[in-house]
Amino acid sequence: MAKINYMTQEGLLKLRKELEQLTKVERPSISAQIAEARDKGDLSENAEYDAAKDAQGMLEMKISQLEEKLANARIIDESKIDTESVQIMNKIKIRNKSNNTVLQYMIVSETEADLKAGKLSISTPIAQALLGKKLGDKVTVKVPSGEVEYEIVEISM
């Protein structure tokens, strides 16, 4: 059974744009490289041909994965999301209890995750620990260096 990918309208548009780039720009480019390498003669000893065929295989695999994600995409209705407890699409502020640092994240689908932009994948240990918790709740998250305790200080949209 295919995995459902929950995402925002913005995330869906981003995936569609990436798929369009791969199918309309990169696929023809690789086909041209294969044709050019084929024109150079003996294919059994043609490293350019082998490299282009490998690149084509990788591209087709990526296209297939994107098509599957899009086929299983479900748009999240942001109007039905509340801030009573932590859930996908919430912006949260958490305080590290050991060093008092406050971190801010938005919990998003795996396909939209971007830690530099503060978008935390719902499948991460921190997000999993926070889901369903309320303002003021404390959670303990297992990380590679041990366990970290956080307190939820804000839940917003």
N, C-alpha and C positions, 0 to 999 in steps of 0.2 A: 504494500500500500504506500502510495506517495505521501511525502511529508507536506503538510499545509504550511505555506509561508505567509505569515501575517505581516503586512507592511502598510506604510502610508501611501497616499496617492503620489507623493514626491518620490518615494522609493521605487514605486512601480514605473514611473516615467523614466527614472534613471536606468533601470534595468532594460526597458524597451529601447532607450537611446543607445545603450551599450551593445545590445543585440543588433540593432540596425547598423552600427559602425562595423561590427564584425562581419555581417553578411553582405553589406553593400560596398565596403571599402577593402577590408583585409582579405576576405575570401577571393575576390577577383585579383588582388595583388599576388597572392600565393599561387593562384592558377597561372598567372602570367610568368612567375618565377619558374614553375614546373615546366611550362612550355618552352621557356628560354633554355633551361638546362637540358631538356630533351633534345633540342635542336643541336646541341653540342656533340652529339654522337653517342658512342657506346655507353649505355646506361649501367652496365655492370661495374664500371670503374668511375662513375660520375658522382663525386662527393656532393656537388651542388644539387643534383637531382635528389639524392638521398636526404639531404638537409631540408629541401623544399617539401618533400613528401612527409617528413617527420613534422615539420611546421604545420602542414595541412592537417595532419592527424590531430595534433594538439588543438588547433583552431576549431575543428569540427567537434571535438570533445567539449570544448568550452561553449560553443554554440548550443550543443545539445543540453548541457547543464543549465544554461540560461533559459532555454525554451521550457525545460521542465519546471524551473522555478516560476516562470511566468504562468505556466499552465496550472500550477498549484497555488497561485497567489490569491490572497483574500485581503481586500482593503479593510483597514480598521476604521470603524465609524467613531471618529473622535468625539462626537456629541454624546456618546454613551459611556465615555470614560469619566470616572469621578476621581476625587482625590481623598476619599475616605481611607483607602488602603493602597499600597503600592501595586501597580499593574503596568502592563506594557503601555508605552506612550507617556507615562508620567515623568516629570522632571523631579528629581529627588536631590536633597542635600543630606549627606550623612557625615557624622563627626566620628573620626577615629578616636576611640576612648583612650588609647595609650599616649597619643601625642597631640590630641585636641585639634588636628587638622580637619578642615571641612572640605569635602569633595562634592562636586555637583555633576550629576549624570542625567541623561534621558535614557530610559530603557526602551530599546527598539528591537526589531527583528534581527536575526543573524545577517541578513543581506544588507541591512542598513547600518550595521555597526561601524563606528569610526571613533576610536578612543581619543584621537587628537581633537575631534570636534565635540567630545563629551557624550558620544552616543555609545552606550553600553549594550552589548548583545544580551538578549534575554536568557541565553543559554550559559552565561558565565556564572561561576560560583557566587559572586557578589549579588548579581541580579536574582538568582534562584533563591538565595537566602532572604532577600528583601521582599519578594513577591508575597502579597497578602498581608504584609505587616502594616501597622498604623503609626501615625505620628507619635514620637516618643519611645517606640519600641526599640529594643536593643537586639542585635543579631551578632552571632559569631560566625565568621567566615574562615574556612580552612584555605590557607594560601601556602605556596611552596616553603615559605620561611616559618610556618607555624599557623597560629590562629590569631585573627584580628577581630576585635569587637567594635562594632559601629552602633551609633544611635541615629535614628531617623529624626532629623530636625526640620525637614520641610518636604511636603508633597504638593506638587502643582502641575499644571498643564503647560 
